């Protein structure tokens, strides 16, 4: 059945026979098929494609790169591309890593053609569903901020809950570490509600001097205190009909907590020096990066106010718990910053993506945004490379990934694990040096002869290069 969107498939594998077979198989299914013999060719195909490939099948282990690198590049180019990783060396850890990075599925060679055909068909169905969902969401007048992007399970839960609570008047307590996007999800709740045409006002409770908190929130009469030269209506009355976000609500003084509780219960405010109350219609959201439950136990935060605010709890996940969203977020921030700086920059290198994926992000999404702004400002080439990232981030790429160093419950073959780690680091060094082996050897802190021996050991020797004849180093046995 014909579709409006092109059914494009990219097959990446270093085995010519398998590429040819898959090309014939999927062309018979009516798909438009492109093939690539390895990582480098796949990178060029993804970069130069007029529209992103909808489905990509990639081998995991290739002489010039990894299928996980193809996956990262594809997702950085378009989060809608569905990637299926193929391998003859399946391990639970590798499968988990592929799925964490956003792979649609993971299959082991040899596979049945009918099964692979059905898997690709389902991948296209998912692609169609995502496209339709995007189209429908684009029809909404005001959407959640675009930097709340993410297809991870953690973010899907957040956005689903935000959508469900938007229509209610209930207070929502938004918790999470600094930089996770608490204010942005509060804005999303407001924008998806029937209050979206009314004000959305944010109060940083920790930034207002204690003596002025009541006046800022509820207003004051002229002359109510020294310096009150004019009347002020306060945040709550300014936001009438809309939404107020009490950011860092845990910083409110105890005396102010009592008055806030009354406002939430009675929906009336009385400014400093006023003799009567004013009814208000305000949706209250609260956010904090502090463990409010601990403050309640220690007496720093009123228990009754905590229960009043914690009607609905929305926990923002830290970026390290939604790593599959890093590439998508980085791509969004890169595009936005490139437009702001009037620079023509397209995507990130595989090394840069690996470094971002390995970094801990203590500052969460806000830190990623700052990193991409810095990278765009400093970049001199058409792509963000490892050298454009801060040292603390670029250094993360040299660290072994947790999947390589964490011992599985069922145990492992130590020689195989160390061999795979060595192979990956050699590939990264060669990519960083542009294939210049002398430079790659220097990066790895080994001699050229040692590098050539290790490459031969891992079957990484180029056909057009002189074969290595040196024997493996002998180990004295006693």
C-alpha positions in Angstrom: 0.0 0.0 0.0 1.4 3.4 -1.0 2.3 5.8 1.8 3.0 9.5 1.7 6.4 9.1 3.4 9.2 7.3 1.6 9.9 3.8 2.9 13.7 4.1 3.1 16.0 1.4 4.5 19.7 1.6 5.1 21.6 -1.7 5.4 25.1 -1.5 7.0 27.3 -4.6 7.0 30.8 -5.4 6.0 29.7 -8.8 4.4 28.9 -8.1 0.7 26.8 -11.2 0.4 24.5 -10.3 3.3 24.2 -6.7 2.0 23.1 -8.0 -1.4 20.7 -10.5 0.1 19.0 -7.9 2.4 18.9 -5.4 -0.4 17.0 -7.9 -2.7 14.8 -9.0 0.2 13.6 -5.5 1.1 13.3 -4.2 -2.4 10.8 -7.0 -3.0 8.9 -5.6 -0.1 8.6 -2.3 -1.9 11.2 -0.4 0.2 13.9 2.0 -1.2 17.1 0.4 -0.1 20.6 1.9 0.3 23.6 -0.2 1.5 26.9 0.7 3.2 29.9 -1.6 3.7 30.9 -0.1 7.1 30.7 2.7 9.6 32.4 5.3 7.5 30.1 4.7 4.5 27.1 4.7 6.7 28.1 8.0 8.2 28.3 9.6 4.8 25.0 8.0 3.8 23.2 9.3 6.9 24.8 12.7 6.6 23.9 13.1 2.9 20.5 11.5 2.7 17.9 14.1 1.5 15.6 12.8 4.3 16.5 10.7 7.3 16.3 6.9 6.8 13.2 5.6 8.4 14.7 2.1 9.2 18.4 1.2 9.5 19.8 -2.3 9.9 23.4 -2.3 11.1 25.9 -4.9 12.0 27.4 -4.5 15.4 31.1 -5.2 14.8 32.7 -3.8 11.6 36.4 -3.1 10.9 36.0 0.6 10.9 33.5 1.2 13.6 30.6 -0.1 15.7 26.9 -0.5 15.0 26.4 1.4 18.3 28.1 4.4 16.6 25.8 4.1 13.6 22.9 4.0 16.1 24.1 7.2 17.8 24.7 9.1 14.6 21.2 8.0 13.2 19.5 9.2 16.4 21.4 12.5 16.4 20.4 13.1 12.8 16.7 12.1 13.4 15.1 10.7 16.6 12.4 9.1 14.3 14.8 6.7 12.6 14.3 3.2 13.8 17.5 1.2 14.2 17.8 -2.6 14.3 21.2 -3.9 15.4 22.5 -7.2 14.0 25.3 -9.3 15.4 26.8 -12.8 15.4 28.3 -12.1 18.9 25.2 -11.5 21.0 25.6 -10.7 24.7 23.0 -9.5 27.2 25.2 -6.5 28.0 25.5 -5.4 24.4 21.8 -5.9 23.8 20.9 -3.8 26.8 23.4 -1.1 25.7 21.8 -1.0 22.2 18.3 -0.7 23.6 19.4 2.0 26.1 20.7 4.1 23.2 17.4 3.9 21.4 17.6 0.8 19.2 14.3 -0.5 18.0 15.5 -4.1 18.4 18.5 -6.4 18.5 18.8 -9.6 16.4 21.3 -12.4 16.3 22.8 -13.8 13.1 21.8 -16.1 11.5 18.2 -15.0 11.4 15.2 -16.2 9.4 14.2 -13.9 6.6 10.5 -14.0 7.5 11.3 -12.9 11.1 13.5 -10.0 9.9 10.9 -9.0 7.3 8.2 -8.9 10.1 10.5 -7.0 12.4 11.3 -4.3 9.7 7.5 -4.0 9.0 6.8 -3.4 12.7 9.6 -0.8 12.7 7.9 1.1 9.9 4.6 0.8 11.7 6.2 2.4 14.7 7.7 5.1 12.5 4.3 5.9 11.1 2.7 6.1 14.6 5.4 8.5 15.8 4.9 10.6 12.7 1.1 10.7 13.2 1.6 11.6 16.8 3.9 14.4 15.9 1.4 15.7 13.3 -1.5 15.7 15.8 0.6 17.4 18.5 1.6 20.1 16.0 -2.1 21.0 15.7 -2.2 22.0 19.4 -2.0 25.8 19.6 0.6 25.9 22.4 2.8 23.0 23.1 5.1 22.0 25.9 8.6 23.5 25.5 10.6 21.7 22.8 13.5 21.1 25.2 11.2 18.6 27.1 12.1 16.3 24.2 12.6 12.6 24.9 11.4 9.2 24.0 12.8 7.4 27.0 10.3 5.6 29.3 11.1 8.1 32.1 10.2 11.1 30.0 7.1 9.4 28.5 5.8 8.9 32.0 6.5 12.6 32.9 4.8 14.0 29.8 1.8 11.6 30.1 1.3 12.6 33.7 1.7 16.3 32.8 -1.0 15.9 30.1 -3.4 14.1 32.5 -3.1 16.6 35.4 -3.3 19.7 33.1 -7.1 19.7 33.0 -7.5 19.6 36.8 -7.1 22.4 39.5 -5.1 20.2 41.9 -1.8 21.4 43.2 1.2 19.5 41.8 4.5 19.1 43.6 7.3 18.8 41.0 10.5 17.3 42.4 13.9 16.6 41.0 17.5 17.7 40.9 18.6 21.1 39.7 18.6 21.4 35.9 16.1 18.6 35.2 13.5 20.9 33.8 11.0 21.4 36.6 10.0 24.9 35.5 9.6 23.7 31.9 7.3 20.9 32.8 5.3 23.3 35.0 5.0 25.6 31.9 3.9 22.5 29.9 1.1 21.8 32.4 -0.1 25.4 32.1 0.1 25.5 28.3 -1.9 22.2 28.0 -4.6 23.5 30.4 -7.6 25.7 29.8 -5.7 28.5 31.6 -3.1 28.8 28.8 -4.4 32.2 27.7 -3.9 33.5 31.3 -0.6 34.4 33.0 2.0 31.9 34.1 4.1 33.5 36.8 7.2 32.0 38.5 8.3 32.9 42.0 11.7 31.8 43.2 11.0 31.5 46.9 14.7 31.3 47.8 15.6 34.5 46.0 13.2 36.9 47.8 14.3 38.5 51.1 12.3 37.0 54.0 10.8 40.4 54.9 9.4 40.9 51.4 8.0 37.4 50.7 4.5 38.2 51.8 4.4 41.4 49.9 5.7 39.8 46.7 3.1 37.0 46.9 0.0 38.8 48.2 0.7 42.5 47.7 0.6 45.5 50.1 -1.2 48.8 50.7 0.6 52.1 50.1 2.4 53.0 53.3 2.0 49.5 54.9 5.8 49.5 55.7 8.8 51.6 55.1 9.5 51.9 51.4 5.9 51.0 50.3 5.4 54.1 48.3 2.6 52.7 46.1 0.1 49.9 46.3 1.1 46.5 45.0 -1.4 43.7 44.1 1.1 40.8 44.4 1.9 37.7 42.3 -1.3 35.8 43.2 -3.6 38.5 42.1 -1.5 39.3 39.0 -1.9 35.6 38.0 -5.7 35.5 38.6 -7.2 32.9 36.2 -3.8 31.5 35.4 -1.0 29.6 37.2 1.6 30.4 39.8 4.8 28.2 40.1 6.4 28.4 43.6 9.9 27.4 42.7 12.2 26.2 45.5 9.1 26.1 47.8 11.2 24.5 50.5 12.9 27.8 51.1 9.8 29.5 52.3 10.0 30.8 56.0 7.8 28.9 58.4 5.6 32.0 59.1 5.0 32.4 55.4 4.1 28.7 55.1 1.1 29.2 57.4 -0.3 32.1 55.3 0.3 30.2 52.0 -1.7 27.2 53.4 -4.6 29.5 54.2 -4.5 30.9 50.6 -4.5 27.4 49.2 -7.5 26.4 51.4 -9.6 29.5 51.2 -8.5 30.8 47.7 -8.4 34.3 49.1 -5.5 36.7 49.7 -5.0 39.7 52.0 -2.0 41.9 51.2 0.1 43.5 53.9 -1.8 46.4 55.5 -5.1 45.5 53.8 -8.3 45.1 55.9 -10.2 42.7 53.6 -9.6 39.6 51.6 -9.8 39.2 47.8 -11.0 36.0 46.1 -8.6 34.5 43.5 -8.7 31.8 40.9 -5.1 30.5 40.7 -3.7 27.1 39.9 -0.7 26.5 42.2 2.3 24.4 41.2 5.3 23.9 43.4 8.8 22.8 42.7 11.8 21.8 44.8 15.2 20.1 44.5 15.2 19.5 48.3 14.0 16.4 50.1 10.9 18.0 51.5 10.0 14.9 53.5 13.3 15.4 55.5 12.4 19.0 56.1 9.0 18.0 57.4 10.6 15.5 59.9 13.1 18.1 61.1 10.3 20.8 61.5 11.6 23.1 58.8 8.5 22.6 56.6 5.0 22.3 57.8 3.4 18.9 57.4 0.0 20.3 56.6 1.3 22.5 53.8 3.3 19.5 52.5 0.2 17.4 52.2 -1.7 20.3 50.6 1.0 20.8 48.0 1.7 17.1 47.4 -1.7 16.3 46.0 -0.1 15.1 42.8 3.6 14.3 42.7 5.7 14.6 39.5 9.3 13.5 39.7 11.7 14.8 37.0 14.3 12.2 36.2 18.0 13.2 36.1 19.6 13.1 32.7 21.8 10.1 33.7 18.7 8.0 34.1 17.4 8.9 30.6 20.6 8.6 28.5 18.7 7.5 25.4 17.5 11.1 25.2 21.0 12.7 25.3 21.5 12.6 21.5 18.1 14.0 20.7 18.4 16.8 23.2 22.0 17.6 22.1 20.8 17.8 18.5 18.0 20.2 19.4 20.2 22.5 21.4 22.9 22.4 18.7 20.4 23.4 16.0 19.0 26.2 18.1 22.4 27.6 19.1 23.7 27.3 15.5 20.8 29.5 14.4 21.4 32.0 17.1 25.1 32.2 16.3 24.4 32.2 12.5 26.6 29.1 12.0 26.2 26.3 9.6 26.9 23.3 11.9 25.3 19.9 11.3 25.4 17.2 13.9 28.1 15.8 16.2 30.9 13.4 15.6 30.8 9.8 16.9 33.5 10.7 19.4 31.5 13.7 20.7 28.4 11.6 21.0 30.3 8.9 22.9 31.7 11.5 25.3 28.2 13.0 26.0 26.8 9.5 26.5 29.6 8.6 29.0 29.4 11.9 31.0 27.6 12.0 34.3 25.8 15.4 33.8 25.6 16.6 37.4 23.9 19.7 36.0 21.4 17.6 34.0 19.6 19.1 30.9 20.6 22.7 31.8 24.3 21.6 31.8 23.8 19.9 28.4 22.3 23.0 27.0 25.2 25.1 28.2 27.7 22.6 26.8 26.1 22.7 23.4 26.0 26.5 23.4 29.8 26.6 24.3 30.6 24.0 21.6 28.7 25.9 18.9 30.4 29.1 19.9 33.9 27.5 19.7 33.4 25.2 16.7 35.3 26.1 13.6 34.2 23.1 11.5 30.9 21.9 10.1 30.4 19.4 12.9 30.8 19.4 16.7 33.9 17.3 17.5 35.4 16.0 20.7 37.7 19.0 20.9 34.8 21.4 21.0 33.5 19.9 24.3 34.7 20.9 27.7 37.6 18.9 29.1 35.5 17.3 31.8 33.2 16.0 29.1 35.7 15.0 26.4 37.7 13.1 29.1 34.6 10.9 29.8 35.0 9.3 26.3 38.3 7.8 27.4 36.7 6.0 30.3 35.4 2.4 29.9 31.7 2.3 29.7 29.9 0.7 32.7 28.6 -2.1 30.5 32.3 -3.1 29.9 33.4 -3.0 33.5 30.4 -4.2 35.4 30.5 -7.9 36.2 27.3 -9.7 35.0 25.6 -11.9 37.5 26.3 -15.0 35.3 30.0 -14.1 35.2 32.0 -13.4 32.0 35.0 -14.4 30.0 37.7 -11.9 31.1 39.8 -12.3 28.0 36.9 -11.6 25.7 35.8 -8.5 27.7 39.4 -7.1 27.8 39.8 -7.9 24.1 36.6 -6.0 23.2 37.6 -3.0 25.3 41.0 -2.9 23.6 39.4 -3.2 20.1 36.9 -0.3 20.9 39.7 2.0 22.2 41.8 1.3 19.1 38.9 2.1 16.8 38.3 5.4 18.7 41.9 6.3 18.5 42.0 5.6 14.7 38.9 7.6 14.1 40.2 10.5 16.2 43.5 10.5 14.2 41.7 10.2 10.9 43.2 6.8 10.3 46.8 7.9 10.9 48.3 5.0 12.8 51.3 6.8 14.2 49.0 9.4 15.8 46.6 6.7 17.0 49.5 4.8 18.7 50.6 8.0 20.4 47.1 8.6 21.7 47.0 5.1 23.1 50.5 5.4 24.6 51.9 2.4 22.7 54.5 1.9 19.9 53.4 1.7 16.3 54.6 -1.9 16.2 52.5 -2.7 19.3 49.4 -1.1 17.7 49.9 -3.0 14.5 50.2 -6.3 16.5 47.0 -5.5 18.4 45.2 -4.7 15.2 46.2 -7.9 13.7 45.1 -9.8 16.8 41.6 -8.3 16.4 41.5 -8.9 12.6 41.6 -5.1 12.0 44.4 -5.2 9.4 43.6 -3.4 6.1 43.9 -5.5 3.0 46.2 -3.0 1.2 48.6 -2.7 4.1 51.8 -4.8 4.4 51.0 -7.8 6.7 52.5 -7.8 10.2 55.0 -10.5 10.7 56.1 -9.9 14.2 55.2 -12.8 16.5 53.1 -12.4 19.6 55.1 -11.5 22.7 56.1 -14.5 24.7 55.2 -14.9 28.3 57.8 -16.6 30.5 56.4 -19.6 32.3 57.8 -21.0 35.4 
